[in-house]
Amino acid sequence: KNLAFHLAETDQHKVAMEFIAKQLGINPAGDFNPGMKGIIEEGEKVMSKDATDEALDAAIIAGAQKVEHYEISGYGSAACYAEMLGHTAIASKLRTILEEEQQADTKLNYMAKNIINARAQKADNY
């Protein structure tokens, strides 16, 4: 449920970033991102392994956290640069997105610590 909600948020972030790019005269398609591609490929590799459902759930959460941390870094830097360049409205929007990403990471941390990892450990002990 939390992942589905954040996916909807991510769609909103995409629209906001396209709008920001238009305001700045930047192509919203941007450049190829090898860092994010590596995170996705790593997740696909982990998901292809033969493991219990509980272990795969833990791997999904870990992969999602890696994506969140990457996004948090990117939005934080972009907000800082926008502020430095005098684009205060854009910086404000980027900080809002940053806060949403941080909230998603907090939820993932809670899920990992209190639900998913405990289930995976319990399944591993049987």
N, C-alpha and C positions, 0 to 999 in steps of 0.2 A: 504494500500500500504506500509506504514512504517513497519507494523508488519510483512508482508510477506518478505520484504527486510531483516529485522533483523533475521527472521527464517533462511534465507539462510546464513547469517553471523554466526548464531549459529551452523549450520552444519559445517562451516569452523572451528569454534572454537573447535568443537568436534574432528575433524581430527587433529588439532594442539595439543590438549591435549593428544590424543592417541600417537602421535609422541613423545611428551615430556615424557609421562609415559614410553614408550619404551626406550628412552635414559637413563632414571633413573632406569630402571629395575623394574618398578612398574606395577602391573596389572591395565590396564586402566579401567576395570570394577569398580574398587574401592569398597568402602563400601556403604551400604545402607545409604541414607541421609534423616533422619527423618525430618529435618528442611524444606527441599524443598518439601518433601511429604506433610507436613502440609500446606504449602502455596498452593500447587495444590489442596488439598482436600478442603481448605477454598474457593478457586475459584470455584470449582465444586458445592459447597453448595450454594454459592451466585448465580451462573448461573441457578440453579434449581428453584429459587424463581420466583414467578409470579410478573413481573415488566415490565415497558415499555421498548421498544427497546433502548430508550435514556438512561434510568437508567442502563440497562444491558451493554451498551457500556461504560458508566462511570465505572462500576464494572470491566469490562475487562481491561480497562486502569489501574485502581488501582491495580488489580492483577498482571498485567505485570510489573508495577513499583516495586511491592514487590519482584518479581523474579529478576529484574535488580539490586535492592539494595543488595540482597543476593549474586548475582554473583559479583557485584563490590567489596563487602567485601572479598569474596573468592579469586578473582584474585589479589586484592591488597595485601592481606596477602601472597599469594603464590609467587608473584613477589618479595616481601621483603625477604622472606625466601630463595628463589633461589639466590638472590643477596648476602645475608649473607653467603651462602654456596659456593660461588664462581662460580655459574652457570650463568654467565653473559648473554650468548646467550638465555638461557631459560628465565631469568628474563626479557630480552628485549621483547621476544615474549609475555610473560604474560602481560607486560605493554601495548603492542599494543592491545591485547584483552581487557584489562581493559579500555583503551581509547575508544574502539568501544562500550563497554557496557555503558560507561558514555555518549557517544553521543546518544545512543539509549534511555537512561533515559532522556536526555535533550529533545529529540523529543517527548517522551511520556508526559513530563511535558507541553510542548507547546500544544500538542493535548488536554490534559486534561483542561488546563486553558483557551484556546482560542476557542475550538471547542466543545468537548464532554460534559464537565460539564455545559457549557452555554446552550447547547441543552437540557440536562437532566433537568436543572432548569426551562427552558422555558416550557417544556412539563409538568412538575410538577405543574406549575402555571395555567395551563388550565384545 
